[in-house]
Amino acid sequence: MTNDVRATDRLSRDALTVLQPGFEGTTAPDWLLRQIADGLAAVGLFGRNITTPEQLTALTAQLRAERDDLLVAIDEESGDVTRLEVVDGSSFPGNYALGTVDDTALTRDVAHELGRRLAACGVDFNWAPSADVNANPDNPVIGVRSFGADAALTARHTVAYLQGLQDAGVAACVKHFPGHGDTNVDSHHAMPRIDVGLETLHARDLLPFREAIAAGTKAVMSAHILLPALDPDRPATLSPRILTGLLREELGFDGLIVTDGMEMQAIAATYGIERGSVLALAAGADAICVGGGLADEGTVLALRDAIVTAVREGDLPEERLADAAARVRALADWTRRARGAVAAPGAETQEGTAPGVRGGAANGVVRDLSDIGLVAARRAVQVTPGAEPYRPVTEPAYVAAFAPEANIAVGDETPWGVAGELAALLPGTVSVTRTDVPVEEAAGLAGEVLAEAGDRRIVAVVRDAHRHDWMAAALDALVAARPDTVVVEMGLNGAEPKGALYIATHGAARVCGRAAAEVITGASAGV
């Protein structure tokens, strides 16, 4: 084999190594197995790939039969953003609920149990947790995915969460660097811009990332956002000043830098996916995530070839590509060793993680964490009584869910609300979902609910009512006509409480619905 051929093969394998694509289906397609054999080092899993834990375990085994050190990544934040339980809703509350409770031991336990379940299914790299400080309550894409609006609180729970995951042998990936919490634009659709000074960025947005790096996070995900105080020309994902100058050199992060999905319009519509991927690698990123919307061999080959061409034409230094590929392989090696360590009898710690409670064990006593998600969801519920003493709902109810359009990160395929959980406690409960309407039609919408409900108690379920005028107006009309209406807010609880009972769950996971249903029926002592 000539030197030129060997160099081409090396470049091609390195280019494949830095890609993290997705695929369609619940079994691995032939093209994916071919690319793994040729050097692809990671794949990303989404809800479209998962039906049951048994199916997921079989899928990851199929993938690893081709390459034992393959990184199997997933976008599993728990709470509203779940892939592991996309069919039924998550068994774990999300970040906002955990931040509301503000018990870092609980957050660590929730993340550890989630990590244990992921590891049991063969998943070893989680694109989570979100370390964004939700400074803008009107943020359309972060919201309950954040631990909260306080930087110190967000930082301590980010650390607890990543420790819980990594103690279970699953690499954590804190996101979205350098902070997506103060945006009013969803980067899935356009380029957000944050116009604050360096002092605010360092004191607020960067604090959780700084502490996560100190705690040993294995990966950091970049954000497709423009921050003129850091770089007036390039979004963070494509900025050498931000990824290399700030993250690597100033903050001292030595792990894997992975991009947010390059098919998101903030990058795809501005730079194009291929050019954007090359610019990201040149800026300091090590792994290119393209799994969410692009899931075919053509995309993988086009990106591979674009990266190789960029090296040959001098747009991407060969040593930068080699360094990126080496970081991917290093993380894969850690996860492979972590899998063995977790499986070993009595193993309680993982190399390279921060000290603390390990493996759900305190003082050497291993605790059962199987119901930790429900425990956390119950603790996160906040109840505001109405003017009159609350009468628990004891007969079949009428549940009216007022649903905003779901953002792409959350998706619209995962069920949410309280209807299913309430029906389990009160058989015969019926439900209807109403979606966005013009605000002038909100009173009419409330009238329809009143007519359909008849004599049944009404449970009105909302998500971020403070961001949707039509939703707030419908609630006003409904409660004015039926003061015994129970209102359940499953998003940010920024609106004024309304109804006979106002329940804030701080997230829309299935367990949050269960906790709310227990309060509604009086099965919980939360009232």
DALIN-V72099 format. One record per backbone hydrogen bond with DSSP energy under -1.0 kcal/mol. NH is the residue of the N-H (numbers start at 1). CO is the residue of the C=O. Records with the same first field share a line. If there is no record, write none. Layout:
NH->CO / CO
This chain:
6->2
7->3
8->4
9->5
10->6
11->7
12->8
13->9
14->10
15->11
16->12
17->13
18->14
19->16
20->288
22->294
33->29
34->30
35->31
36->32
37->33
38->34
39->36
40->35
43->71
44->21
45->73
49->46
50->47
56->52
57->53
58->54
59->55
60->56
61->57
62->58
63->59
64->60
65->61
66->63
70->67
71->41
73->43
74->125
75->45
77->81
78->81
79->92
81->78
86->83
89->85
96->144
98->94
99->95
100->96
101->97
102->98
107->103
108->104
109->105
110->106
111->107
112->108
113->109
114->110
115->111
116->112
117->113
118->114
119->115
120->116
121->117
122->119
123->118
124->72
125->72
126->171
127->74
128->126
131->175
134->148
135->133
136->181
139->136
145->142
146->143
154->150
155->151
156->152
157->153
158->154
159->155
160->156
161->157
162->158
163->159
164->160
165->161
166->162
167->163
169->166
170->165
171->124
173->128
174->219
175->129
177->221
179->176
189->186
190->186
194->226
201->197
202->198
203->199
204->200
206->201
210->206
211->207
212->208
213->209
214->210
215->211
216->213
217->212
219->172
220->256
221->174
222->258
223->177
225->223
226->192
230->227
231->227
236->225
237->223
238->235
239->236
243->239
244->240
245->240
246->241
247->242
248->243
249->244
250->245
251->246
253->247
256->218
258->220
259->287
262->289
264->261
265->188
266->187
267->264
268->264
269->265
271->267
272->267
276->272
277->273
278->274
279->275
280->276
281->277
282->278
283->279
285->280
286->257
287->257
288->18
290->20
300->296
301->297
302->298
303->299
304->300
305->301
306->302
307->303
308->304
309->305
310->306
311->307
312->308
313->309
314->311
315->310
316->310
321->317
322->318
323->319
324->320
325->321
326->322
327->323
328->324
329->325
330->326
331->327
332->328
333->329
334->330
335->331
336->332
337->333
338->334
339->335
340->336
341->337
342->338
343->339
344->340
347->344
353->350
361->358
362->365
365->362
367->360
372->369
375->371
376->372
377->373
378->374
379->375
380->376
382->504
384->502
386->500
393->520
398->457
399->430
400->459
401->432
402->461
403->434
411->407
422->418
423->419
424->420
426->422
429->426
430->397
432->399
434->401
441->438
442->439
445->441
446->442
447->443
448->444
449->445
450->446
451->447
452->448
453->449
454->450
456->453
459->398
460->486
461->400
462->488
467->464
468->465
472->468
473->469
474->470
475->471
476->472
477->473
478->474
479->475
480->476
481->477
482->478
485->482
486->458
487->501
488->460
489->503
490->462
494->492
500->485
502->384
503->487
504->382
505->489
511->90
513->509
514->510
515->511
516->512
517->513
518->514
519->515
520->516
521->517
523->518
524->518
